[in-house]
Amino acid sequence: MLFKLKNLLGKYGAAHAARLIGRYVLYTAEAYLGPGRDERAPVEELLGEIRAGGFERIILRRGSFGWHTPLFQRAQQLARALGRRGCLVLYEAAPPHDRLRGVKKLGEGLWLVDLRAPRLRQAIEKTAEDGGLPRYLMLASPESRLPPRLLDSYSGAGWTLLYDYIDALCAEIGGGGRVPRRTRALYERAMTDKSCVVIASALALQRDAARHGRKALLVENGVDCARFSDPGPLPEDLRFRTLLERGRPIVGYYGALARWLDYEALRRIAADGRFTLLLIGLRYDESFERELAGREGVVFLGPRPYGSLPAYAARCDVLLVPFRRGEVGDAASPVKLFEYMALGVPVVAGDTAECRRCRSVLIARDPEDYIRRIEQALLLRDDAAYMAGEREEALAADWLRRAETLCSALREREKIKAE
């Protein structure tokens, strides 16, 4: 608990952390009450869908990464795409970002479910277990809420553990100085339990699983091409509009402001004098304040709603993935990388393993090289062949394709198991 509190204070500061804790207490208390009279109809609708069995499989995604968190990441994107590919996905609601008593339909084959109410959780799980469809308990590597005894209970009831290995296991990712005990225990279980299905978001993670004798399926991050092909109108944001009116090229980044960014390169870009460095996102740790805050040439807008990010990013001249090489950077398959490409904006990235795999990404090998690559990217905006290649890479990374990669592998596994 102290670890989580320290992490929260580091990310949000005392005032905002206090508000989040208050919301967490309130929403958790409401969730434990279970559905009231007004929430019973959606519950019956969900249970009816499970009983009808009109899906290939059921995927129960449990974890602390709530659906309505400020970062709409792999967790939500992959869940939504799996629902569209014929799975019934039950996504666990997580306070303080999700306020829910009961269940809520989010889209085709996708439900947000309150699993803190014991009776409701038991009804959902029992109905799924009685239905006969293949059942998977999906857990992501950074999330560490479920104790081993609960995993044993799911396994005993016929649920197959589906381990989504998405980040390097290191203290830097957690932001609290150490890897949580349950995160480590979940990783070790996935690497030793041969009945577990392991998927990896990056080649480095796939290789790590192989070192443990596990064959992990590569399911990289991706992009909702339909959404990012239409960025929407210019945001009603005076600071951003003022930047556009200046006419100076905007070099943009959105995402976490964290230790794994190459702050030396960012300082070099800001100091060049020809560009405006635009940063949108959350202070993940203290690194931004220490390394970059207050520098001339840097405009930090703070977090913006995920739905508005395309409108900001599409109006930048160059977009950045300024990750440093290392344990975190080389294991990262940045969602933003594919979103940038779908927007049709040239991308300059650090010399990390996953970024190097993309043909259209301009790789900067040191801080000075970032300047050269940005200059190159500004010219490529008018290069039809380059832009077509970037678009082709984005389409190949659509989340629906990523979901089908996983579904095909599960389909083959289920076929072998049934024989």
Long-range contacts (C-beta under 8 A, 24 or more apart in sequence): 3-176, 3-177, 3-178, 3-180, 4-176, 6-176, 6-177, 7-174, 7-175, 7-176, 10-175, 10-176, 10-285, 10-286, 11-175, 11-282, 11-283, 11-284, 11-285, 12-283, 20-96, 21-96, 23-95, 23-96, 23-99, 24-95, 24-96, 26-95, 27-95, 27-96, 27-98, 27-99, 27-100, 28-95, 28-116, 30-99, 30-101, 31-93, 31-95, 31-100, 31-101, 31-114, 31-116, 31-117, 32-116, 32-117, 33-101, 33-117, 34-101, 34-102, 34-114, 34-117, 34-118, 34-119, 34-120, 35-101, 35-102, 35-103, 35-114, 35-117, 35-120, 36-101, 36-102, 39-101, 39-102, 39-103, 40-102, 42-102, 42-103, 42-104, 42-105, 43-102, 43-103, 43-120, 43-123, 45-105, 46-103, 46-105, 46-111, 46-113, 46-124, 47-123, 47-124, 47-127, 49-88, 50-88, 50-124, 50-127, 50-128, 50-131, 51-127, 51-131, 53-131, 53-132, 53-133, 55-86, 55-87, 55-88, 55-109, 55-133, 56-86, 56-87, 56-133, 56-134, 56-407, 56-410, 56-411, 57-87, 57-88, 57-133, 57-134, 57-135, 57-136, 57-410, 57-414, 58-87, 58-88, 58-90, 58-128, 58-131, 58-133, 58-134, 58-135, 58-136, 59-87, 59-88, 59-89, 59-90, 59-136, 59-138, 59-162, 60-90, 60-92, 60-125, 60-128, 60-135, 60-136, 60-137, 60-138, 60-159, 61-89, 61-90, 61-91, 61-92, 61-138, 61-139, 62-92, 62-115, 62-137, 62-138, 62-139, 62-143, 62-145, 62-146, 63-92, 63-94, 63-139, 63-140, 63-143, 63-145, 64-94, 64-143, 64-144, 64-145, 65-94, 65-140, 65-142, 65-143, 66-93, 66-94, 66-95, 66-96, 66-97, 66-98, 67-91, 67-93, 67-94, 67-97, 67-98, 67-106, 67-112, 68-97, 68-98, 69-97, 70-97, 70-282, 70-303, 70-305, 70-306, 71-255, 71-256, 71-282, 71-306, 72-306, 73-335, 74-140, 74-164, 74-166, 74-201, 74-221, 74-335, 75-140, 77-221, 77-222, 77-224, 77-335, 77-399, 78-164, 78-219, 78-399, 78-402, 78-403, 78-406, 79-110, 80-106, 80-107, 80-110, 80-399, 81-222, 81-399, 81-400, 81-402, 81-403, 82-109, 82-110, 82-403, 82-406, 82-407, 83-107, 83-108, 83-109, 83-110, 84-108, 84-109, 84-400, 84-403, 85-109, 85-400, 85-403, 85-404, 85-407, 86-407, 87-407, 88-133, 90-124, 125-157, 129-157, 129-158, 134-160, 134-410, 134-414, 135-159, 135-160, 136-160, 136-161, 136-162, 136-197, 136-410, 137-161, 137-162, 138-162, 138-164, 139-163, 139-164, 139-186, 140-164, 140-166, 141-165, 141-166, 141-167, 141-169, 141-183, 141-186, 141-187, 141-190, 142-166, 142-167, 142-173, 142-174, 142-183, 143-183, 144-180, 144-181, 144-182, 144-183, 144-185, 144-186, 145-182, 146-182, 146-186, 147-182, 148-185, 148-189, 151-186, 151-189, 155-195, 160-195, 160-196, 160-197, 161-189, 161-190, 161-193, 161-195, 161-196, 161-197, 162-196, 162-197, 162-199, 163-190, 163-196, 163-197, 163-198, 163-199, 164-199, 164-201, 165-190, 165-198, 165-199, 165-200, 165-201, 165-205, 165-208, 165-209, 165-216, 166-200, 166-201, 166-205, 166-333, 167-201, 167-205, 167-328, 167-331, 167-332, 168-204, 168-205, 168-327, 168-328, 168-330, 168-331, 168-332, 170-327, 170-328, 172-258, 172-259, 172-260, 172-327, 172-328, 173-328, 175-258, 175-284, 175-285, 190-214, 197-409, 197-410, 197-413, 199-406, 201-333, 202-330, 202-331, 202-332, 202-333, 202-353, 202-354, 203-353, 203-354, 203-357, 204-330, 204-331, 204-353, 205-331, 217-405, 217-406, 217-409, 218-405, 219-402, 219-405, 219-406, 220-333, 220-354, 220-397, 220-402, 221-333, 221-334, 221-335, 221-337, 221-338, 221-397, 221-402, 222-335, 222-338, 222-397, 222-398, 222-399, 222-401, 222-402, 223-335, 223-338, 223-339, 223-341, 223-342, 223-394, 223-397, 223-398, 223-399, 224-342, 224-398, 224-399, 225-342, 225-394, 225-395, 225-398, 227-310, 228-310, 228-339, 228-342, 228-343, 228-394, 229-342, 229-343, 230-310, 231-310, 231-311, 231-313, 231-314, 231-315, 231-343, 232-308, 232-310, 232-311, 233-311, 234-311, 234-315, 235-304, 235-308, 235-311, 235-312, 237-301, 237-312, 239-299, 239-301, 240-278, 240-301, 240-312, 240-315, 243-276, 243-278, 243-299, 244-315, 246-276, 248-274, 248-275, 248-276, 249-274, 249-275, 249-276, 249-317, 249-318, 249-374, 249-378, 250-275, 250-276, 250-278, 250-315, 250-316, 250-317, 250-318, 251-275, 251-276, 251-277, 251-278, 251-316, 251-317, 251-318, 251-319, 251-320, 251-348, 251-374, 252-277, 252-278, 252-279, 252-280, 252-312, 252-313, 252-316, 252-318, 252-319, 252-320, 253-277, 253-278, 253-279, 253-280, 253-281, 253-319, 253-320, 253-321, 253-322, 253-336, 254-279, 254-280, 254-281, 254-304, 254-309, 254-312, 254-313, 254-336, 255-280, 255-281, 255-334, 255-336, 256-281, 256-282, 256-284, 257-281, 257-282, 257-283, 257-284, 257-287, 257-288, 257-292, 258-284, 258-285, 258-287, 259-284, 259-285, 259-287, 259-328, 260-323, 260-324, 260-326, 260-328, 260-329, 260-332, 261-287, 261-322, 261-323, 261-324, 262-322, 262-323, 262-324, 262-350, 262-367, 262-370, 263-287, 263-291, 263-292, 264-367, 265-322, 265-350, 265-364, 265-366, 265-367, 265-370, 266-291, 266-292, 266-298, 266-322, 267-291, 267-292, 267-295, 267-367, 268-367, 268-368, 268-370, 268-371, 269-297, 269-370, 269-371, 269-374, 270-295, 270-296, 270-297, 270-298, 271-295, 271-296, 271-297, 272-297, 272-371, 273-297, 275-374, 278-312, 278-316, 280-304, 280-309, 280-312, 309-339, 310-339, 310-343, 313-339, 313-340, 313-343, 313-345, 314-343, 314-344, 314-345, 316-345, 317-345, 317-377, 317-378, 317-381, 318-345, 318-346, 318-347, 318-348, 318-374, 318-377, 318-378, 319-343, 319-345, 319-346, 319-347, 319-348, 320-347, 320-348, 320-349, 321-347, 321-348, 321-349, 321-350, 321-352, 321-355, 321-361, 322-349, 322-350, 322-370, 323-349, 323-350, 323-352, 323-355, 324-350, 324-352, 325-350, 325-351, 325-352, 329-353, 330-354, 337-361, 338-393, 338-394, 338-397, 341-390, 341-391, 341-393, 341-394, 341-397, 342-391, 342-394, 344-387, 344-390, 344-391, 345-381, 346-377, 346-378, 346-380, 346-381, 346-386, 346-390, 347-377, 347-390, 348-373, 348-374, 348-377, 358-393, 359-389, 359-393, 360-386, 360-389, 360-390, 360-393
